[in-house]
Amino acid sequence: MTPGRDRRLARQVRPRLATILVLVWACGSGHLASMAGDGGAADAGIDAGASDVMVAAVDASTPCPPLIPPSSVTSALGRCVGTLATGQLAPRFIAVDDASVYWTGEGSLVRVPIAGGEPITLLTTGAYLQGIVVNATNIFVAASRSPGLGEVMRTALDGGSATGLASGKPTIRSLAIDDTNIYWTQDPDMIDTFSGSVMSASLDGGTPRTLASGGSPLGIAVDATNVYWVDPTIGSGVVMSEAIAGGTPVTLFAGPGDAGPFVDNPGAIAVDETGVYWTGAGAVLKVPLTGGAAATLAAQTTPWGLALDSTNVYFTSQQDSGGYVISMPRLGGTPVTLAAGQYGPIGIALQGDSLYWVDEAAALGQDAGSVMSVTPR
């Protein structure tokens, strides 16, 4: 997942905290807004701004289980909010397995147990580490040292030396993984500003394969049959797919030129059996796997990270009043605030009954980032 690179965290102001937070859903029925790919008008839709997000009632009678210090946990909004790590240098991308949480920042790959404890630096490089994915044995990260020196790297879950799976590439933005391959998006080269590409390679290494060329793709996702990506530089933004085996790319949704923030600058992307979800500069949207009209699930100032489970879609949001972690039903409905009072939440990941995210907190200083969790999600 890689948000639009021009959406900087310019307005990270910590919201005022109240002893009791009561928010009222003010947008009526909470229906979906539809927007046709040819520029048809949208319905009124859902406004999930900070003042319009409902906080679900959760039984808080059971104390939150402790985390191993220096990690800590508190109760907020009826849930257990864990601070797994603080003092992190610009964390932006996150992955999780059943034992640990992993994240990347400025030049480092770091791990902390889900149960808490001291963070462990697994890999230190001179590169800016971006996308991250994990499987049962390895961690894969996207490293960018300078324009034209991007690399996909693999290292063991316990760290150690890193193996380059693809090197000498332009800046690599996002990663996705299945049982046999790793997939990534990469920037255009320095000569042609629309020569970005979607690539794949075996998890064991080998010659990378170009799946699609053109534009400047960002977020990428994969299911059993197809690869999906978003590109903000083609028209007002497009959502694309292509068969894993290769073939002709298919445009699932192309934003009309007058669509404004609802489809401009798509960044993060996720997929399930019903459709493709993505974040634009001002909304979380969904389009069927076969393409067609896009449904606006939630209007947000700056949605960023994105994740799915069998019932809900989860996303981070940066608003004038601060940062939020929000969930809502995949089929549409009332958004629910899972965590508030954040400075700059970006990447998110799911594991078990918990949701994890990184808060870059750039407004507080270069090394003020944190790694957070909330349970139940």
Secondary structure, DSSP 4 states (H G I P E B T S, - for coil): ----TT-------PPPP-SS------STT-PPEEE-TT-PPP-S--B--GGGPBPPP----SPPPPPBTT-EEEEETTEEEEEEEEEESS--EEEE-SSEEEEE-SSEEEEEETTB---EEEEE-SSEEEEEEE-SSEEEEEEESSTT-EEEEEEETT----EEEEEEES-EEEEEE-SSEEEEEE---SS-TTB-EEEEEETT----EEEEESB----EEE-SSEEEEEETTSTT-EEEEEETT----EEEEE--TT-GGGTSS---EEE-SSEEEEE-SSEEEEEETT--PEEEEEE-SSEEEEEE-SSEEEEEEEETTEEEEEEEETT----EEEEEEES-EEEEEEETTEEEEEE--GGG-TT-EEEEEEE--
